């Protein structure tokens, strides 16, 4: 049985203005991950993802690469109990 997990991540570095949210959304949709992504006013990209543990782990690893123009310095990862019922991966309005 697949182990479903929920992760909240903050991606630090050169991650705004480089298409990061659209890149992450495309990856998430391709692999059946649900959740959201948004820019924060402090320059971070923040995301919530829920799905199969192995897929989420791999997706977070891919986040270190990001789109070509990005330069990820650090990713902060935390477990969360946040509820997310939508079967989609949305780009949210900037926080």
Protein Blocks (a to p, Z undefined) as FASTA:
>chain_A
ZZddddddddedjfehnlmmmmmmmmmmmnopacdddddfkopacddddddfklmmmmmm
mmmnopmkbccfbdcddddfbdcfbfcddddddZZ
